[in-house]
Amino acid sequence: MALDERDFFNSRNETRTDKLACPRCKRTNDYQMRWVVRTKKDRIPPGADDRDRALYGKLRDYMIRVDDSVTCKTCGKKFEIPSQHSLMFVDQLEGLPKDDDLDAEIAAASGESESADADTKPSIPARFTRPSRGWKG
């Protein structure tokens, strides 16, 4: 008798944060999303036949997103989460850079230094600081 997919995996619920942009107000915020994480059991379940053993060898840990939409924190409009990431393999996540590392790498590549003084501003040219004489002149 062929086994069901649930016989090969342990399931647990998990909450992860992700940065999403609202299509209405175009602002990016962090949102909490629920995922079901399915990890492969350490041994083949009893009652498995040859087909199940072959299938078990090819299985990988994966995550399925439960939430399909979120509410924007800025404008309050509900929008759908892009569906291309509704299923993700766990081994693909391990190779991705962390957000903090990615931000630091982008800042280094653009020539910005994190220790730059935010208080020092460039001076404004004199033509912008002169008082106006009106439209005549």
matplotlib code that plots the C-alpha trace (Angstrom):
import matplotlib.pyplot as plt

x = [0.0, 1.4, 2.0, 0.6, 3.0, 2.2, 3.7, 7.2, 7.2, 7.0, 5.0, 5.2, 3.9, 6.3, 6.0, 8.6, 8.9, 9.4, 9.7, 6.8, 5.8, 2.2, 1.0, -1.2, 1.0, 4.4, 5.8, 7.9, 7.2, 8.0, 5.1, 4.5, 3.6, 2.6, 4.4, 4.0, 7.5, 7.7, 10.9, 11.7, 11.5, 14.8, 13.7, 11.3, 7.9, 6.9, 4.8, 6.7, 7.1, 9.8, 8.1, 7.9, 11.6, 12.6, 10.4, 11.8, 15.3, 14.3, 12.4, 13.6, 12.5, 10.1, 7.9, 4.4, 3.0, -0.4, -1.2, -2.2, -2.7, -1.6, -2.9, -0.7, 0.6, 0.6, -2.6, -4.6, -5.4, -5.4, -3.1, -2.1, 1.4, 3.1, 2.4, 5.8, 7.1, 4.3, 6.5, 10.2, 12.7, 14.6, 18.0, 17.5, 16.9, 20.3, 22.3, 20.5, 22.2, 20.8, 19.1, 21.7, 24.6, 22.9, 22.4, 26.0, 27.2, 25.1, 26.4, 30.0, 29.5, 27.9, 30.8, 28.7, 30.3, 28.2, 30.3, 29.7, 28.5, 24.9, 25.2, 27.5, 25.6, 26.9, 26.5, 23.7, 24.8, 24.3, 21.8, 19.3, 19.8, 19.3, 16.1, 13.5, 12.9, 9.5, 8.7, 9.8, 13.1]
y = [0.0, 3.4, 5.9, 9.4, 12.4, 13.3, 9.9, 11.1, 14.5, 16.2, 19.5, 22.5, 26.1, 29.0, 32.8, 34.7, 38.4, 39.6, 43.0, 43.7, 46.8, 47.9, 48.3, 51.2, 53.5, 52.0, 51.9, 48.9, 47.4, 44.2, 41.8, 38.7, 35.6, 32.2, 29.2, 25.4, 23.9, 20.2, 18.4, 14.9, 12.2, 10.5, 7.0, 5.5, 4.8, 1.2, -0.3, 1.4, -0.5, -0.1, 2.9, 4.7, 4.0, 5.5, 8.6, 9.0, 9.3, 12.3, 14.2, 17.6, 19.8, 22.6, 25.4, 26.3, 29.8, 29.9, 33.6, 34.8, 38.5, 41.1, 44.6, 47.5, 49.1, 52.6, 52.9, 50.0, 48.4, 44.7, 43.3, 39.9, 38.4, 37.5, 33.8, 32.8, 32.3, 30.3, 27.1, 27.3, 24.6, 25.0, 24.3, 27.3, 29.7, 28.8, 30.2, 33.6, 36.6, 38.2, 41.6, 43.4, 41.9, 42.8, 46.4, 46.7, 45.2, 47.7, 50.6, 49.5, 49.1, 52.5, 54.2, 55.3, 54.9, 54.1, 56.3, 59.5, 62.4, 63.1, 66.6, 68.0, 69.2, 70.8, 74.5, 76.0, 78.2, 82.0, 82.2, 80.2, 82.1, 85.7, 87.3, 87.5, 90.9, 89.9, 88.9, 92.2, 92.1]
z = [0.0, -1.0, 1.9, 2.0, 1.9, 5.5, 6.6, 5.4, 7.0, 10.4, 10.3, 12.5, 12.3, 12.2, 11.9, 9.8, 8.9, 5.3, 3.6, 1.2, -0.7, -0.8, -4.4, -3.4, -1.3, -2.5, 1.0, 2.2, 5.7, 7.6, 7.8, 9.9, 7.8, 8.9, 7.3, 7.7, 7.9, 6.8, 7.7, 6.4, 9.0, 9.9, 8.8, 6.4, 7.9, 8.5, 5.7, 2.9, -0.4, -3.1, -4.7, -1.3, -0.6, -4.0, -3.2, 0.3, -1.1, -3.3, -0.6, 0.7, 3.6, 2.5, 3.7, 2.6, 3.2, 5.0, 4.6, 1.2, 2.0, 4.5, 5.5, 4.8, 8.0, 6.4, 4.3, 5.8, 2.4, 2.2, -0.6, -1.8, -1.2, -4.5, -5.1, -6.6, -3.0, -1.6, -1.4, -0.6, 0.0, 3.4, 1.8, -0.5, 2.4, 4.1, 1.2, 1.1, 2.6, 5.8, 5.4, 7.6, 5.7, 2.4, 3.5, 4.6, 1.3, -0.7, 1.4, 0.9, -2.9, -3.3, -1.5, 1.5, 4.9, 7.9, 10.2, 8.1, 10.2, 9.5, 11.1, 8.4, 5.4, 2.3, 2.1, 0.0, -2.9, -2.4, -5.2, -3.2, 0.0, -1.3, -0.4, -3.2, -4.8, -6.3, -9.8, -11.5, -10.3]

ax = plt.figure().add_subplot(projection="3d")
ax.plot(x, y, z, "-o")
ax.set_aspect("equal")
plt.show()
